Amino acid sequence: MQTNFNLDQFLSPYIDMLNQTGVSRLNYYRYIIPKLVELNHPITIVETGTMWEPVERNQGAFTLIFADLIKNHTGGKLITIDISEEHMNNCKNNTRQFSDVIEYIVSDSVTYLESLSDEEVQQMDFIYFDSYDLNLKDPFPSQLHHYRELAAVYKRLSPNTYIAVDDNYSPDTWTQWLTWSTTGEFLGSEEIHISNISPIRILGKGTLIDCFLIDEGWERTNYVYQLGGGQLIGYNK
């Protein structure tokens, strides 16, 4: 690790927001950021699903925080992919101070990842999957999309690549699920017990990714039984 890198100092501008987004996200950032600094070379991060809300809306601020890391500490680039041009324009506004280290890609994420050369995939140090919104009442479309993202690059990845997927729920837990209209109107809430839907596996964006990577010999990091909000789960080979 760079001897002058101070993790607490780096996270200090974001710590209040991260504390509100759930302990698993902050814990994972504390784990993965030193790992990326320790690589001691310009890093490449790929993110599916961009930071379309400002930092104060408590969405984890992945694009902003990791672009800050790249610009001020490691060098390299962050590739953020989103199918929505509106979302990407919002991200450009939210992250404009780091735009020189960000590639903003408006595309279906699977299509874009499939289009990358083997050399480009080999250069990925960290992939963060968070693109297709999860609906706990119908989770399979999101799960399948994220698995297809992984499948688009998996056989070409370096064995040293770090992988993470957001918004997952442990068996034998429950969460208060809020429903909103497409225009942002609050429609109601419902208590959902994860064990009623997925009694033995995590339920979330990463359900299929988790099954596949564990079978392939990868290890989970940052996985805990947690009530309430979804977990960001990481994987190392």
Biotite code that builds the C-alpha atoms (Angstrom):
import biotite.structure as struc

atoms = struc.array([
    struc.Atom([0.000, 0.000, 0.000], chain_id="A", res_id=1, res_name="MET", atom_name="CA", element="C"),
    struc.Atom([1.135, 3.547, -0.583], chain_id="A", res_id=2, res_name="GLN", atom_name="CA", element="C"),
    struc.Atom([2.702, 4.622, 2.676], chain_id="A", res_id=3, res_name="THR", atom_name="CA", element="C"),
    struc.Atom([0.925, 7.971, 2.617], chain_id="A", res_id=4, res_name="ASN", atom_name="CA", element="C"),
    struc.Atom([-2.564, 6.549, 2.082], chain_id="A", res_id=5, res_name="PHE", atom_name="CA", element="C"),
    struc.Atom([-4.874, 7.005, 5.062], chain_id="A", res_id=6, res_name="ASN", atom_name="CA", element="C"),
    struc.Atom([-8.171, 5.144, 4.671], chain_id="A", res_id=7, res_name="LEU", atom_name="CA", element="C"),
    struc.Atom([-10.039, 7.006, 7.399], chain_id="A", res_id=8, res_name="ASP", atom_name="CA", element="C"),
    struc.Atom([-8.941, 10.331, 6.007], chain_id="A", res_id=9, res_name="GLN", atom_name="CA", element="C"),
    struc.Atom([-9.978, 9.307, 2.511], chain_id="A", res_id=10, res_name="PHE", atom_name="CA", element="C"),
    struc.Atom([-13.443, 8.169, 3.646], chain_id="A", res_id=11, res_name="LEU", atom_name="CA", element="C"),
    struc.Atom([-14.067, 11.090, 5.990], chain_id="A", res_id=12, res_name="SER", atom_name="CA", element="C"),
    struc.Atom([-16.000, 13.251, 3.464], chain_id="A", res_id=13, res_name="PRO", atom_name="CA", element="C"),
    struc.Atom([-18.334, 10.307, 2.803], chain_id="A", res_id=14, res_name="TYR", atom_name="CA", element="C"),
    struc.Atom([-18.586, 8.622, 6.183], chain_id="A", res_id=15, res_name="ILE", atom_name="CA", element="C"),
    struc.Atom([-21.894, 10.121, 7.359], chain_id="A", res_id=16, res_name="ASP", atom_name="CA", element="C"),
    struc.Atom([-23.612, 9.197, 4.123], chain_id="A", res_id=17, res_name="MET", atom_name="CA", element="C"),
    struc.Atom([-22.154, 5.682, 4.120], chain_id="A", res_id=18, res_name="LEU", atom_name="CA", element="C"),
    struc.Atom([-23.232, 5.089, 7.702], chain_id="A", res_id=19, res_name="ASN", atom_name="CA", element="C"),
    struc.Atom([-26.796, 5.774, 6.603], chain_id="A", res_id=20, res_name="GLN", atom_name="CA", element="C"),
    struc.Atom([-26.687, 3.394, 3.640], chain_id="A", res_id=21, res_name="THR", atom_name="CA", element="C"),
    struc.Atom([-26.024, 0.294, 5.721], chain_id="A", res_id=22, res_name="GLY", atom_name="CA", element="C"),
    struc.Atom([-23.088, -1.254, 7.515], chain_id="A", res_id=23, res_name="VAL", atom_name="CA", element="C"),
    struc.Atom([-22.244, -3.758, 4.778], chain_id="A", res_id=24, res_name="SER", atom_name="CA", element="C"),
    struc.Atom([-21.446, -1.118, 2.168], chain_id="A", res_id=25, res_name="ARG", atom_name="CA", element="C"),
    struc.Atom([-19.132, 0.824, 4.458], chain_id="A", res_id=26, res_name="LEU", atom_name="CA", element="C"),
    struc.Atom([-17.474, -2.381, 5.646], chain_id="A", res_id=27, res_name="ASN", atom_name="CA", element="C"),
    struc.Atom([-16.851, -3.495, 2.087], chain_id="A", res_id=28, res_name="TYR", atom_name="CA", element="C"),
    struc.Atom([-15.410, -0.135, 1.075], chain_id="A", res_id=29, res_name="TYR", atom_name="CA", element="C"),
    struc.Atom([-13.068, -0.407, 4.055], chain_id="A", res_id=30, res_name="ARG", atom_name="CA", element="C"),
    struc.Atom([-12.015, -3.838, 2.803], chain_id="A", res_id=31, res_name="TYR", atom_name="CA", element="C"),
    struc.Atom([-11.681, -3.252, -0.935], chain_id="A", res_id=32, res_name="ILE", atom_name="CA", element="C"),
    struc.Atom([-10.121, 0.217, -1.046], chain_id="A", res_id=33, res_name="ILE", atom_name="CA", element="C"),
    struc.Atom([-6.841, -0.815, 0.677], chain_id="A", res_id=34, res_name="PRO", atom_name="CA", element="C"),
    struc.Atom([-6.714, -3.904, -1.570], chain_id="A", res_id=35, res_name="LYS", atom_name="CA", element="C"),
    struc.Atom([-6.886, -1.688, -4.649], chain_id="A", res_id=36, res_name="LEU", atom_name="CA", element="C"),
    struc.Atom([-4.268, 0.717, -3.297], chain_id="A", res_id=37, res_name="VAL", atom_name="CA", element="C"),
    struc.Atom([-1.974, -2.230, -2.533], chain_id="A", res_id=38, res_name="GLU", atom_name="CA", element="C"),
    struc.Atom([-1.963, -3.205, -6.211], chain_id="A", res_id=39, res_name="LEU", atom_name="CA", element="C"),
    struc.Atom([0.417, -0.272, -6.665], chain_id="A", res_id=40, res_name="ASN", atom_name="CA", element="C"),
    struc.Atom([-0.472, 0.306, -10.307], chain_id="A", res_id=41, res_name="HIS", atom_name="CA", element="C"),
    struc.Atom([-3.099, 2.352, -12.161], chain_id="A", res_id=42, res_name="PRO", atom_name="CA", element="C"),
    struc.Atom([-6.332, 0.450, -11.601], chain_id="A", res_id=43, res_name="ILE", atom_name="CA", element="C"),
    struc.Atom([-9.325, -0.253, -13.819], chain_id="A", res_id=44, res_name="THR", atom_name="CA", element="C"),
    struc.Atom([-12.775, -0.426, -12.219], chain_id="A", res_id=45, res_name="ILE", atom_name="CA", element="C"),
    struc.Atom([-15.959, -1.336, -14.097], chain_id="A", res_id=46, res_name="VAL", atom_name="CA", element="C"),
    struc.Atom([-19.343, -0.400, -12.655], chain_id="A", res_id=47, res_name="GLU", atom_name="CA", element="C"),
    struc.Atom([-22.710, -1.466, -14.089], chain_id="A", res_id=48, res_name="THR", atom_name="CA", element="C"),
    struc.Atom([-25.462, 0.913, -13.063], chain_id="A", res_id=49, res_name="GLY", atom_name="CA", element="C"),
    struc.Atom([-24.252, 4.441, -12.514], chain_id="A", res_id=50, res_name="THR", atom_name="CA", element="C"),
    struc.Atom([-24.571, 6.973, -9.686], chain_id="A", res_id=51, res_name="MET", atom_name="CA", element="C"),
    struc.Atom([-27.722, 8.679, -10.916], chain_id="A", res_id=52, res_name="TRP", atom_name="CA", element="C"),
    struc.Atom([-28.603, 10.444, -7.656], chain_id="A", res_id=53, res_name="GLU", atom_name="CA", element="C"),
    struc.Atom([-26.527, 12.977, -5.708], chain_id="A", res_id=54, res_name="PRO", atom_name="CA", element="C"),
    struc.Atom([-24.448, 11.851, -2.754], chain_id="A", res_id=55, res_name="VAL", atom_name="CA", element="C"),
    struc.Atom([-26.919, 13.201, -0.188], chain_id="A", res_id=56, res_name="GLU", atom_name="CA", element="C"),
    struc.Atom([-29.594, 10.778, -1.437], chain_id="A", res_id=57, res_name="ARG", atom_name="CA", element="C"),
    struc.Atom([-27.668, 7.949, 0.239], chain_id="A", res_id=58, res_name="ASN", atom_name="CA", element="C"),
    struc.Atom([-27.208, 5.556, -2.687], chain_id="A", res_id=59, res_name="GLN", atom_name="CA", element="C"),
    struc.Atom([-23.665, 4.502, -1.838], chain_id="A", res_id=60, res_name="GLY", atom_name="CA", element="C"),
    struc.Atom([-21.953, 6.992, -4.160], chain_id="A", res_id=61, res_name="ALA", atom_name="CA", element="C"),
    struc.Atom([-19.807, 4.269, -5.735], chain_id="A", res_id=62, res_name="PHE", atom_name="CA", element="C"),
    struc.Atom([-18.917, 6.229, -8.877], chain_id="A", res_id=63, res_name="THR", atom_name="CA", element="C"),
    struc.Atom([-17.937, 9.319, -6.908], chain_id="A", res_id=64, res_name="LEU", atom_name="CA", element="C"),
    struc.Atom([-15.906, 7.595, -4.191], chain_id="A", res_id=65, res_name="ILE", atom_name="CA", element="C"),
    struc.Atom([-13.956, 5.265, -6.454], chain_id="A", res_id=66, res_name="PHE", atom_name="CA", element="C"),
    struc.Atom([-13.278, 7.970, -9.026], chain_id="A", res_id=67, res_name="ALA", atom_name="CA", element="C"),
    struc.Atom([-11.888, 10.042, -6.146], chain_id="A", res_id=68, res_name="ASP", atom_name="CA", element="C"),
    struc.Atom([-9.661, 7.094, -5.217], chain_id="A", res_id=69, res_name="LEU", atom_name="CA", element="C"),
    struc.Atom([-8.386, 6.763, -8.776], chain_id="A", res_id=70, res_name="ILE", atom_name="CA", element="C"),
    struc.Atom([-7.787, 10.461, -9.392], chain_id="A", res_id=71, res_name="LYS", atom_name="CA", element="C"),
    struc.Atom([-6.078, 11.237, -6.109], chain_id="A", res_id=72, res_name="ASN", atom_name="CA", element="C"),
    struc.Atom([-4.390, 7.991, -5.077], chain_id="A", res_id=73, res_name="HIS", atom_name="CA", element="C"),
    struc.Atom([-4.038, 5.109, -7.540], chain_id="A", res_id=74, res_name="THR", atom_name="CA", element="C"),
    struc.Atom([-4.330, 6.436, -11.074], chain_id="A", res_id=75, res_name="GLY", atom_name="CA", element="C"),
    struc.Atom([-6.267, 4.537, -13.701], chain_id="A", res_id=76, res_name="GLY", atom_name="CA", element="C"),
    struc.Atom([-9.872, 4.779, -14.833], chain_id="A", res_id=77, res_name="LYS", atom_name="CA", element="C"),
    struc.Atom([-13.423, 3.966, -13.822], chain_id="A", res_id=78, res_name="LEU", atom_name="CA", element="C"),
    struc.Atom([-15.839, 2.774, -16.509], chain_id="A", res_id=79, res_name="ILE", atom_name="CA", element="C"),
    struc.Atom([-19.459, 3.364, -15.505], chain_id="A", res_id=80, res_name="THR", atom_name="CA", element="C"),
    struc.Atom([-22.185, 1.819, -17.673], chain_id="A", res_id=81, res_name="ILE", atom_name="CA", element="C"),
    struc.Atom([-25.894, 2.598, -17.680], chain_id="A", res_id=82, res_name="ASP", atom_name="CA", element="C"),
    struc.Atom([-28.628, 2.050, -20.238], chain_id="A", res_id=83, res_name="ILE", atom_name="CA", element="C"),
    struc.Atom([-30.321, 5.337, -19.315], chain_id="A", res_id=84, res_name="SER", atom_name="CA", element="C"),
    struc.Atom([-28.965, 8.519, -20.893], chain_id="A", res_id=85, res_name="GLU", atom_name="CA", element="C"),
    struc.Atom([-30.806, 10.522, -18.233], chain_id="A", res_id=86, res_name="GLU", atom_name="CA", element="C"),
    struc.Atom([-29.097, 8.590, -15.458], chain_id="A", res_id=87, res_name="HIS", atom_name="CA", element="C"),
    struc.Atom([-25.733, 9.051, -17.117], chain_id="A", res_id=88, res_name="MET", atom_name="CA", element="C"),
    struc.Atom([-26.232, 12.793, -17.476], chain_id="A", res_id=89, res_name="ASN", atom_name="CA", element="C"),
    struc.Atom([-27.078, 12.928, -13.771], chain_id="A", res_id=90, res_name="ASN", atom_name="CA", element="C"),
    struc.Atom([-23.915, 10.983, -13.010], chain_id="A", res_id=91, res_name="CYS", atom_name="CA", element="C"),
    struc.Atom([-21.802, 13.367, -15.079], chain_id="A", res_id=92, res_name="LYS", atom_name="CA", element="C"),
    struc.Atom([-23.176, 16.232, -13.034], chain_id="A", res_id=93, res_name="ASN", atom_name="CA", element="C"),
    struc.Atom([-22.657, 14.429, -9.714], chain_id="A", res_id=94, res_name="ASN", atom_name="CA", element="C"),
    struc.Atom([-19.072, 13.406, -10.528], chain_id="A", res_id=95, res_name="THR", atom_name="CA", element="C"),
    struc.Atom([-17.845, 16.291, -12.691], chain_id="A", res_id=96, res_name="ARG", atom_name="CA", element="C"),
    struc.Atom([-14.813, 16.965, -10.452], chain_id="A", res_id=97, res_name="GLN", atom_name="CA", element="C"),
    struc.Atom([-13.508, 13.501, -11.370], chain_id="A", res_id=98, res_name="PHE", atom_name="CA", element="C"),
    struc.Atom([-14.667, 13.325, -14.983], chain_id="A", res_id=99, res_name="SER", atom_name="CA", element="C"),
    struc.Atom([-11.110, 13.081, -16.308], chain_id="A", res_id=100, res_name="ASP", atom_name="CA", element="C"),
    struc.Atom([-10.767, 9.549, -14.868], chain_id="A", res_id=101, res_name="VAL", atom_name="CA", element="C"),
    struc.Atom([-14.289, 8.321, -15.709], chain_id="A", res_id=102, res_name="ILE", atom_name="CA", element="C"),
    struc.Atom([-15.535, 6.786, -18.947], chain_id="A", res_id=103, res_name="GLU", atom_name="CA", element="C"),
    struc.Atom([-19.303, 7.326, -19.142], chain_id="A", res_id=104, res_name="TYR", atom_name="CA", element="C"),
    struc.Atom([-20.883, 4.582, -21.276], chain_id="A", res_id=105, res_name="ILE", atom_name="CA", element="C"),
    struc.Atom([-24.567, 4.704, -22.257], chain_id="A", res_id=106, res_name="VAL", atom_name="CA", element="C"),
    struc.Atom([-25.337, 1.127, -23.272], chain_id="A", res_id=107, res_name="SER", atom_name="CA", element="C"),
    struc.Atom([-26.928, -2.105, -22.228], chain_id="A", res_id=108, res_name="ASP", atom_name="CA", element="C"),
    struc.Atom([-24.295, -3.421, -19.862], chain_id="A", res_id=109, res_name="SER", atom_name="CA", element="C"),
    struc.Atom([-24.268, -6.994, -21.196], chain_id="A", res_id=110, res_name="VAL", atom_name="CA", element="C"),
    struc.Atom([-23.837, -5.776, -24.771], chain_id="A", res_id=111, res_name="THR", atom_name="CA", element="C"),
    struc.Atom([-21.001, -3.458, -23.774], chain_id="A", res_id=112, res_name="TYR", atom_name="CA", element="C"),
    struc.Atom([-19.154, -6.066, -21.696], chain_id="A", res_id=113, res_name="LEU", atom_name="CA", element="C"),
    struc.Atom([-19.424, -8.600, -24.522], chain_id="A", res_id=114, res_name="GLU", atom_name="CA", element="C"),
    struc.Atom([-17.902, -6.048, -26.914], chain_id="A", res_id=115, res_name="SER", atom_name="CA", element="C"),
    struc.Atom([-14.703, -5.616, -24.893], chain_id="A", res_id=116, res_name="LEU", atom_name="CA", element="C"),
    struc.Atom([-11.506, -7.188, -26.123], chain_id="A", res_id=117, res_name="SER", atom_name="CA", element="C"),
    struc.Atom([-9.788, -9.919, -24.139], chain_id="A", res_id=118, res_name="ASP", atom_name="CA", element="C"),
    struc.Atom([-7.014, -7.463, -23.284], chain_id="A", res_id=119, res_name="GLU", atom_name="CA", element="C"),
    struc.Atom([-9.514, -4.916, -21.930], chain_id="A", res_id=120, res_name="GLU", atom_name="CA", element="C"),
    struc.Atom([-11.177, -7.560, -19.756], chain_id="A", res_id=121, res_name="VAL", atom_name="CA", element="C"),
    struc.Atom([-7.821, -8.794, -18.465], chain_id="A", res_id=122, res_name="GLN", atom_name="CA", element="C"),
    struc.Atom([-7.052, -5.286, -17.239], chain_id="A", res_id=123, res_name="GLN", atom_name="CA", element="C"),
    struc.Atom([-10.096, -5.152, -14.938], chain_id="A", res_id=124, res_name="MET", atom_name="CA", element="C"),
    struc.Atom([-9.072, -5.019, -11.289], chain_id="A", res_id=125, res_name="ASP", atom_name="CA", element="C"),
    struc.Atom([-12.550, -4.670, -9.809], chain_id="A", res_id=126, res_name="PHE", atom_name="CA", element="C"),
    struc.Atom([-16.070, -5.178, -11.184], chain_id="A", res_id=127, res_name="ILE", atom_name="CA", element="C"),
    struc.Atom([-19.098, -3.842, -9.320], chain_id="A", res_id=128, res_name="TYR", atom_name="CA", element="C"),
    struc.Atom([-22.520, -5.118, -10.447], chain_id="A", res_id=129, res_name="PHE", atom_name="CA", element="C"),
    struc.Atom([-25.468, -2.881, -9.556], chain_id="A", res_id=130, res_name="ASP", atom_name="CA", element="C"),
    struc.Atom([-27.387, -2.220, -12.772], chain_id="A", res_id=131, res_name="SER", atom_name="CA", element="C"),
    struc.Atom([-30.833, -3.801, -12.926], chain_id="A", res_id=132, res_name="TYR", atom_name="CA", element="C"),
    struc.Atom([-33.139, -2.672, -10.111], chain_id="A", res_id=133, res_name="ASP", atom_name="CA", element="C"),
    struc.Atom([-34.195, -5.502, -7.811], chain_id="A", res_id=134, res_name="LEU", atom_name="CA", element="C"),
    struc.Atom([-37.866, -6.207, -7.158], chain_id="A", res_id=135, res_name="ASN", atom_name="CA", element="C"),
    struc.Atom([-38.124, -8.633, -4.249], chain_id="A", res_id=136, res_name="LEU", atom_name="CA", element="C"),
    struc.Atom([-41.590, -9.636, -5.410], chain_id="A", res_id=137, res_name="LYS", atom_name="CA", element="C"),
    struc.Atom([-40.121, -10.690, -8.774], chain_id="A", res_id=138, res_name="ASP", atom_name="CA", element="C"),
    struc.Atom([-36.349, -10.972, -8.317], chain_id="A", res_id=139, res_name="PRO", atom_name="CA", element="C"),
    struc.Atom([-35.430, -13.227, -11.243], chain_id="A", res_id=140, res_name="PHE", atom_name="CA", element="C"),
    struc.Atom([-35.105, -10.585, -14.026], chain_id="A", res_id=141, res_name="PRO", atom_name="CA", element="C"),
    struc.Atom([-32.493, -8.690, -12.004], chain_id="A", res_id=142, res_name="SER", atom_name="CA", element="C"),
    struc.Atom([-30.690, -11.879, -10.987], chain_id="A", res_id=143, res_name="GLN", atom_name="CA", element="C"),
    struc.Atom([-30.519, -13.111, -14.585], chain_id="A", res_id=144, res_name="LEU", atom_name="CA", element="C"),
    struc.Atom([-29.296, -9.781, -15.931], chain_id="A", res_id=145, res_name="HIS", atom_name="CA", element="C"),
    struc.Atom([-26.458, -9.609, -13.423], chain_id="A", res_id=146, res_name="HIS", atom_name="CA", element="C"),
    struc.Atom([-25.461, -13.205, -14.142], chain_id="A", res_id=147, res_name="TYR", atom_name="CA", element="C"),
    struc.Atom([-25.378, -12.396, -17.870], chain_id="A", res_id=148, res_name="ARG", atom_name="CA", element="C"),
    struc.Atom([-23.087, -9.448, -17.105], chain_id="A", res_id=149, res_name="GLU", atom_name="CA", element="C"),
    struc.Atom([-20.680, -11.758, -15.316], chain_id="A", res_id=150, res_name="LEU", atom_name="CA", element="C"),
    struc.Atom([-20.920, -14.389, -18.068], chain_id="A", res_id=151, res_name="ALA", atom_name="CA", element="C"),
    struc.Atom([-19.980, -11.755, -20.662], chain_id="A", res_id=152, res_name="ALA", atom_name="CA", element="C"),
    struc.Atom([-16.492, -11.428, -19.157], chain_id="A", res_id=153, res_name="VAL", atom_name="CA", element="C"),
    struc.Atom([-15.949, -14.339, -16.766], chain_id="A", res_id=154, res_name="TYR", atom_name="CA", element="C"),
    struc.Atom([-13.795, -16.648, -18.901], chain_id="A", res_id=155, res_name="LYS", atom_name="CA", element="C"),
    struc.Atom([-11.534, -13.715, -19.822], chain_id="A", res_id=156, res_name="ARG", atom_name="CA", element="C"),
    struc.Atom([-11.012, -12.271, -16.334], chain_id="A", res_id=157, res_name="LEU", atom_name="CA", element="C"),
    struc.Atom([-7.726, -12.201, -14.510], chain_id="A", res_id=158, res_name="SER", atom_name="CA", element="C"),
    struc.Atom([-7.856, -14.562, -11.502], chain_id="A", res_id=159, res_name="PRO", atom_name="CA", element="C"),
    struc.Atom([-6.921, -11.550, -9.364], chain_id="A", res_id=160, res_name="ASN", atom_name="CA", element="C"),
    struc.Atom([-10.039, -9.555, -10.236], chain_id="A", res_id=161, res_name="THR", atom_name="CA", element="C"),
    struc.Atom([-12.275, -8.500, -7.363], chain_id="A", res_id=162, res_name="TYR", atom_name="CA", element="C"),
    struc.Atom([-16.031, -8.855, -7.902], chain_id="A", res_id=163, res_name="ILE", atom_name="CA", element="C"),
    struc.Atom([-18.901, -7.319, -5.934], chain_id="A", res_id=164, res_name="ALA", atom_name="CA", element="C"),
    struc.Atom([-22.677, -7.254, -6.318], chain_id="A", res_id=165, res_name="VAL", atom_name="CA", element="C"),
    struc.Atom([-25.041, -5.032, -4.359], chain_id="A", res_id=166, res_name="ASP", atom_name="CA", element="C"),
    struc.Atom([-28.524, -5.445, -2.875], chain_id="A", res_id=167, res_name="ASP", atom_name="CA", element="C"),
    struc.Atom([-28.664, -8.950, -1.402], chain_id="A", res_id=168, res_name="ASN", atom_name="CA", element="C"),
    struc.Atom([-30.628, -10.308, 1.550], chain_id="A", res_id=169, res_name="TYR", atom_name="CA", element="C"),
    struc.Atom([-29.790, -13.203, 3.873], chain_id="A", res_id=170, res_name="SER", atom_name="CA", element="C"),
    struc.Atom([-32.092, -16.188, 4.452], chain_id="A", res_id=171, res_name="PRO", atom_name="CA", element="C"),
    struc.Atom([-34.039, -16.063, 7.722], chain_id="A", res_id=172, res_name="ASP", atom_name="CA", element="C"),
    struc.Atom([-34.178, -12.256, 7.643], chain_id="A", res_id=173, res_name="THR", atom_name="CA", element="C"),
    struc.Atom([-36.853, -9.779, 6.677], chain_id="A", res_id=174, res_name="TRP", atom_name="CA", element="C"),
    struc.Atom([-37.019, -6.303, 5.243], chain_id="A", res_id=175, res_name="THR", atom_name="CA", element="C"),
    struc.Atom([-39.569, -3.531, 4.864], chain_id="A", res_id=176, res_name="GLN", atom_name="CA", element="C"),
    struc.Atom([-40.072, -3.275, 1.109], chain_id="A", res_id=177, res_name="TRP", atom_name="CA", element="C"),
    struc.Atom([-41.132, 0.140, -0.178], chain_id="A", res_id=178, res_name="LEU", atom_name="CA", element="C"),
    struc.Atom([-42.949, 0.538, -3.499], chain_id="A", res_id=179, res_name="THR", atom_name="CA", element="C"),
    struc.Atom([-42.857, 3.666, -5.651], chain_id="A", res_id=180, res_name="TRP", atom_name="CA", element="C"),
    struc.Atom([-44.578, 4.588, -8.903], chain_id="A", res_id=181, res_name="SER", atom_name="CA", element="C"),
    struc.Atom([-42.570, 5.410, -12.022], chain_id="A", res_id=182, res_name="THR", atom_name="CA", element="C"),
    struc.Atom([-43.233, 9.081, -11.292], chain_id="A", res_id=183, res_name="THR", atom_name="CA", element="C"),
    struc.Atom([-41.810, 8.840, -7.767], chain_id="A", res_id=184, res_name="GLY", atom_name="CA", element="C"),
    struc.Atom([-45.086, 8.569, -5.846], chain_id="A", res_id=185, res_name="GLU", atom_name="CA", element="C"),
    struc.Atom([-44.910, 6.415, -2.718], chain_id="A", res_id=186, res_name="PHE", atom_name="CA", element="C"),
    struc.Atom([-47.369, 3.534, -3.069], chain_id="A", res_id=187, res_name="LEU", atom_name="CA", element="C"),
    struc.Atom([-46.889, 1.670, 0.201], chain_id="A", res_id=188, res_name="GLY", atom_name="CA", element="C"),
    struc.Atom([-44.720, -0.746, 2.161], chain_id="A", res_id=189, res_name="SER", atom_name="CA", element="C"),
    struc.Atom([-44.777, -4.439, 2.941], chain_id="A", res_id=190, res_name="GLU", atom_name="CA", element="C"),
    struc.Atom([-42.827, -6.643, 5.319], chain_id="A", res_id=191, res_name="GLU", atom_name="CA", element="C"),
    struc.Atom([-41.126, -9.339, 3.260], chain_id="A", res_id=192, res_name="ILE", atom_name="CA", element="C"),
    struc.Atom([-39.589, -12.390, 4.906], chain_id="A", res_id=193, res_name="HIS", atom_name="CA", element="C"),
    struc.Atom([-36.698, -13.603, 2.782], chain_id="A", res_id=194, res_name="ILE", atom_name="CA", element="C"),
    struc.Atom([-37.041, -17.211, 3.939], chain_id="A", res_id=195, res_name="SER", atom_name="CA", element="C"),
    struc.Atom([-40.506, -17.362, 2.362], chain_id="A", res_id=196, res_name="ASN", atom_name="CA", element="C"),
    struc.Atom([-38.923, -16.665, -1.040], chain_id="A", res_id=197, res_name="ILE", atom_name="CA", element="C"),
    struc.Atom([-35.403, -18.072, -0.691], chain_id="A", res_id=198, res_name="SER", atom_name="CA", element="C"),
    struc.Atom([-35.117, -20.373, 2.349], chain_id="A", res_id=199, res_name="PRO", atom_name="CA", element="C"),
    struc.Atom([-31.482, -21.470, 1.878], chain_id="A", res_id=200, res_name="ILE", atom_name="CA", element="C"),
    struc.Atom([-29.800, -18.932, -0.414], chain_id="A", res_id=201, res_name="ARG", atom_name="CA", element="C"),
    struc.Atom([-29.189, -15.224, -0.427], chain_id="A", res_id=202, res_name="ILE", atom_name="CA", element="C"),
    struc.Atom([-31.897, -13.357, -2.301], chain_id="A", res_id=203, res_name="LEU", atom_name="CA", element="C"),
    struc.Atom([-31.013, -10.356, -4.408], chain_id="A", res_id=204, res_name="GLY", atom_name="CA", element="C"),
    struc.Atom([-29.224, -9.134, -7.467], chain_id="A", res_id=205, res_name="LYS", atom_name="CA", element="C"),
    struc.Atom([-26.430, -11.598, -6.832], chain_id="A", res_id=206, res_name="GLY", atom_name="CA", element="C"),
    struc.Atom([-28.332, -14.859, -6.263], chain_id="A", res_id=207, res_name="THR", atom_name="CA", element="C"),
    struc.Atom([-27.169, -16.530, -9.488], chain_id="A", res_id=208, res_name="LEU", atom_name="CA", element="C"),
    struc.Atom([-23.736, -14.915, -9.363], chain_id="A", res_id=209, res_name="ILE", atom_name="CA", element="C"),
    struc.Atom([-23.303, -16.207, -5.810], chain_id="A", res_id=210, res_name="ASP", atom_name="CA", element="C"),
    struc.Atom([-24.247, -19.776, -6.765], chain_id="A", res_id=211, res_name="CYS", atom_name="CA", element="C"),
    struc.Atom([-21.893, -19.718, -9.743], chain_id="A", res_id=212, res_name="PHE", atom_name="CA", element="C"),
    struc.Atom([-18.861, -18.137, -8.077], chain_id="A", res_id=213, res_name="LEU", atom_name="CA", element="C"),
    struc.Atom([-19.038, -20.316, -4.958], chain_id="A", res_id=214, res_name="ILE", atom_name="CA", element="C"),
    struc.Atom([-19.217, -23.388, -7.211], chain_id="A", res_id=215, res_name="ASP", atom_name="CA", element="C"),
    struc.Atom([-16.176, -22.038, -9.093], chain_id="A", res_id=216, res_name="GLU", atom_name="CA", element="C"),
    struc.Atom([-14.139, -21.827, -5.889], chain_id="A", res_id=217, res_name="GLY", atom_name="CA", element="C"),
    struc.Atom([-14.467, -18.116, -5.133], chain_id="A", res_id=218, res_name="TRP", atom_name="CA", element="C"),
    struc.Atom([-14.819, -16.922, -1.542], chain_id="A", res_id=219, res_name="GLU", atom_name="CA", element="C"),
    struc.Atom([-17.343, -14.421, -0.224], chain_id="A", res_id=220, res_name="ARG", atom_name="CA", element="C"),
    struc.Atom([-16.168, -11.345, 1.613], chain_id="A", res_id=221, res_name="THR", atom_name="CA", element="C"),
    struc.Atom([-18.314, -9.039, 3.688], chain_id="A", res_id=222, res_name="ASN", atom_name="CA", element="C"),
    struc.Atom([-21.209, -11.491, 4.061], chain_id="A", res_id=223, res_name="TYR", atom_name="CA", element="C"),
    struc.Atom([-23.158, -11.314, 7.326], chain_id="A", res_id=224, res_name="VAL", atom_name="CA", element="C"),
    struc.Atom([-26.694, -12.054, 8.426], chain_id="A", res_id=225, res_name="TYR", atom_name="CA", element="C"),
    struc.Atom([-28.267, -8.639, 8.515], chain_id="A", res_id=226, res_name="GLN", atom_name="CA", element="C"),
    struc.Atom([-31.817, -7.451, 9.035], chain_id="A", res_id=227, res_name="LEU", atom_name="CA", element="C"),
    struc.Atom([-33.213, -4.622, 6.972], chain_id="A", res_id=228, res_name="GLY", atom_name="CA", element="C"),
    struc.Atom([-31.244, -3.210, 4.055], chain_id="A", res_id=229, res_name="GLY", atom_name="CA", element="C"),
    struc.Atom([-29.561, -5.147, 1.304], chain_id="A", res_id=230, res_name="GLY", atom_name="CA", element="C"),
    struc.Atom([-25.935, -6.218, 1.506], chain_id="A", res_id=231, res_name="GLN", atom_name="CA", element="C"),
    struc.Atom([-23.028, -5.522, -0.816], chain_id="A", res_id=232, res_name="LEU", atom_name="CA", element="C"),
    struc.Atom([-21.226, -8.858, -1.147], chain_id="A", res_id=233, res_name="ILE", atom_name="CA", element="C"),
    struc.Atom([-17.725, -9.238, -2.549], chain_id="A", res_id=234, res_name="GLY", atom_name="CA", element="C"),
    struc.Atom([-15.886, -12.222, -4.033], chain_id="A", res_id=235, res_name="TYR", atom_name="CA", element="C"),
    struc.Atom([-12.190, -13.122, -4.294], chain_id="A", res_id=236, res_name="ASN", atom_name="CA", element="C"),
    struc.Atom([-10.702, -16.056, -6.181], chain_id="A", res_id=237, res_name="LYS", atom_name="CA", element="C"),
])
